[in-house]
Amino acid sequence: MNFFITYGTVEFLQHLKEQHPEEKLYLLHKEGDQGCLLHETTGETIFKEGHNYEALDYVGSIADGKYVVMNNIAVTDEGRPLFESRFNQRARLIEKEPGFAAIRVLRPLSNDTYIILTAWEEEKAFTDWQASQAYNQAHKKRGTSEGVDKQPAIFLRPSYVTSYHVMH
């Protein structure tokens, strides 16, 4: 599956979404007028500007969520196989969490930053997951010699998290 992301004002992105009702588009917003439009397709994107990804793993529907969290992780070319291998071996416990709607593991095609996108029925479901045993299990190797976070040679810079609310 191909996955594309573009950014802009909510008003501009809403207009773009309305012009393409046949496409699988998700409009996200955060504070102020900042927005993000996601496009899932097996074909080409409608965006003139944006970031291109291949979905390595996907479960659920973003449309079922109201809150989206994107973990942005810049990985070196040499580190990509190790990083992807770790995600292919993930415990898959997040899918069983109350309030979980969707996950996308996105490989960058036009930059160096992977995105681990999760969608939730509400923001509280995400924060509850962060405090859960499933979260601890999924991240149990973090901070150990086996953890991907202790492989600094594969990361170009520190990761960062962005969060949005889905506009339905």
ZIDADA-V387435 format. One record per helix or strand of 2 or more residues. SS is the DSSP state (H for helix, E for strand). FROM is the first residue (numbers start at 1). TO is the last residue. If there is no record, write none. Layout:
SS	FROM	TO
SS	FROM	TO
This chain:
E	2	9
H	10	19
E	24	29
E	34	41
E	51	60
H	62	64
E	67	75
H	80	88
H	94	96
E	100	108
E	113	120
H	123	130
H	133	138
H	148	150
H	152	154
E	160	167
